[in-house]
Amino acid sequence: MNPIADTTVEPSNDPGNALADPATENLIAANLATADQQVITIACSADDYYAMPLAVTLRSVLENLSGRQKIALFILDGGIRPARKRKILRSLISNHEVETTWITPPATQLARVPTSDTYPISAYYRILLPDLIPKQLKKLIYLDADLV
């Protein structure tokens, strides 16, 4: 069982790129680089209300992967409380190597989208993914928090 790497990224001053800080992008890219194993990159989005469904979805992903995999997980954080983040991280303990990056998207970019109890702002974060993840990534799998 490997420890889980955990990184938190706050919004940058550049509204077009939450990871505009080159040092942050380089750190994440270096952690993703591996010579002998392909990395599965997954992104999800949740607020505090969807934190536990997100934990179930992510646990299901890990339970259904064959072999030992390296996972780069990007969680677009819409206000998940620290206690729930710890629960999510505990749910990720497995035989797989999981690199978790919590990204707090800049609120200004989605200030005008319509929201409701059914469609919170975090439901729209996926639209910002190309600007929120390291530019070195060519593909990822986006999973809704309540997939399971």
C-alpha positions as CSV (number, residue, x, y, z in Angstrom):
1,M,0.0,0.0,0.0
2,N,1.5,3.3,-1.1
3,P,1.0,6.6,0.6
4,I,-1.1,9.1,-1.3
5,A,0.5,12.3,-2.6
6,D,-1.7,15.3,-1.9
7,T,-1.3,18.8,-3.4
8,T,-3.6,21.9,-3.2
9,V,-3.6,24.6,-5.8
10,E,-5.2,27.9,-5.1
11,P,-6.5,30.2,-7.9
12,S,-3.8,32.2,-9.7
13,N,-3.9,35.9,-10.5
14,D,-4.3,34.9,-14.2
15,P,-8.0,34.3,-14.8
16,G,-7.2,32.1,-17.8
17,N,-5.1,29.6,-15.9
18,A,-5.4,28.4,-12.3
19,L,-2.1,26.7,-12.7
20,A,-0.3,29.7,-14.2
21,D,2.5,29.5,-11.7
22,P,5.2,27.6,-13.7
23,A,6.6,26.1,-10.5
24,T,3.3,24.5,-9.7
25,E,2.9,23.1,-13.2
26,N,6.4,21.8,-13.2
27,L,6.0,20.1,-9.8
28,I,2.8,18.4,-10.9
29,A,4.2,17.4,-14.3
30,A,7.3,16.0,-12.6
31,N,5.1,13.9,-10.3
32,L,3.2,12.6,-13.3
33,A,6.3,11.6,-15.3
34,T,7.2,8.0,-15.2
35,A,9.4,5.9,-17.4
36,D,7.9,2.5,-16.9
37,Q,4.2,3.0,-16.3
38,Q,1.4,4.9,-18.0
39,V,-0.5,7.3,-15.8
40,I,-4.3,7.3,-15.8
41,T,-5.4,10.9,-15.4
42,I,-8.8,11.5,-13.9
43,A,-10.6,14.8,-13.1
44,C,-13.7,15.2,-10.9
45,S,-15.6,18.2,-9.5
46,A,-17.5,18.5,-6.2
47,D,-18.7,20.8,-3.6
48,D,-19.1,19.8,0.1
49,Y,-22.6,18.3,-0.6
50,Y,-21.1,15.9,-3.2
51,A,-17.9,15.1,-1.3
52,M,-19.1,11.7,-0.1
53,P,-20.6,10.6,-3.5
54,L,-17.2,11.6,-4.9
55,A,-15.4,9.4,-2.4
56,V,-17.6,6.5,-3.4
57,T,-17.0,7.1,-7.2
58,L,-13.3,7.3,-6.7
59,R,-13.2,4.2,-4.5
60,S,-15.2,2.3,-7.2
61,V,-12.6,3.4,-9.8
62,L,-9.7,2.0,-7.7
63,E,-11.6,-1.2,-7.0
64,N,-12.2,-1.9,-10.6
65,L,-8.7,-1.2,-12.0
66,S,-6.6,-4.2,-12.8
67,G,-3.0,-4.6,-11.7
68,R,-1.1,-1.8,-10.1
69,Q,-1.8,1.6,-11.7
70,K,-0.5,5.1,-11.3
71,I,-3.4,7.6,-11.0
72,A,-3.2,11.4,-11.4
73,L,-6.4,12.7,-9.8
74,F,-7.5,16.3,-10.2
75,I,-10.3,17.3,-7.9
76,L,-12.0,20.7,-8.8
77,D,-12.8,21.8,-5.3
78,G,-16.0,23.8,-4.9
79,G,-15.7,24.2,-1.1
80,I,-15.1,20.7,0.3
81,R,-14.5,21.0,4.1
82,P,-11.1,19.7,5.3
83,A,-12.7,16.9,7.3
84,R,-14.4,15.6,4.2
85,K,-11.2,16.0,2.2
86,R,-9.5,13.7,4.7
87,K,-12.3,11.2,4.3
88,I,-11.9,11.3,0.5
89,L,-8.1,10.8,0.8
90,R,-8.6,7.8,3.2
91,S,-11.0,6.3,0.6
92,L,-8.1,6.4,-2.0
93,I,-5.8,4.1,0.0
94,S,-5.2,1.1,-2.2
95,N,-2.5,-0.8,-4.1
96,H,-2.5,1.9,-6.7
97,E,-0.3,5.0,-6.5
98,V,-2.6,8.0,-6.4
99,E,-1.3,11.6,-6.9
100,T,-4.2,13.9,-5.8
101,T,-4.3,17.6,-6.7
102,W,-7.0,19.8,-5.3
103,I,-7.7,22.8,-7.5
104,T,-9.8,25.7,-6.4
105,P,-11.1,27.2,-9.6
106,P,-11.3,31.0,-9.9
107,A,-14.9,32.0,-9.1
108,T,-14.7,35.0,-11.4
109,Q,-14.7,33.0,-14.6
110,L,-18.2,31.5,-13.9
111,A,-19.7,34.4,-12.1
112,R,-22.6,34.7,-14.6
113,V,-23.6,31.1,-15.0
114,P,-27.1,30.2,-13.6
115,T,-26.9,28.1,-10.5
116,S,-29.4,26.3,-8.3
117,D,-29.6,23.6,-5.7
118,T,-29.6,21.1,-8.6
119,Y,-26.8,22.8,-10.5
120,P,-24.3,24.3,-8.1
121,I,-21.3,26.3,-9.5
122,S,-19.1,23.2,-9.1
123,A,-21.2,21.5,-11.8
124,Y,-19.7,24.0,-14.3
125,Y,-16.1,23.6,-13.3
126,R,-15.5,20.9,-15.9
127,I,-15.8,23.7,-18.6
128,L,-12.6,25.2,-17.1
129,L,-10.6,22.0,-17.2
130,P,-8.3,23.0,-20.1
131,D,-7.2,26.1,-18.2
132,L,-6.9,24.3,-14.9
133,I,-4.7,21.3,-15.6
134,P,-1.0,21.3,-16.6
135,K,-0.6,22.0,-20.3
136,Q,1.6,18.8,-20.6
137,L,-1.5,16.6,-20.2
138,K,-2.9,15.4,-23.5
139,K,-6.0,13.6,-22.2
140,L,-7.9,12.8,-19.1
141,I,-11.1,11.1,-18.0
142,Y,-13.7,13.3,-16.4
143,L,-16.1,11.5,-14.0
144,D,-19.1,13.1,-12.4
145,A,-19.0,12.9,-8.6
146,D,-22.2,11.0,-8.4
147,L,-21.4,8.4,-11.0
148,V,-22.0,5.4,-8.8
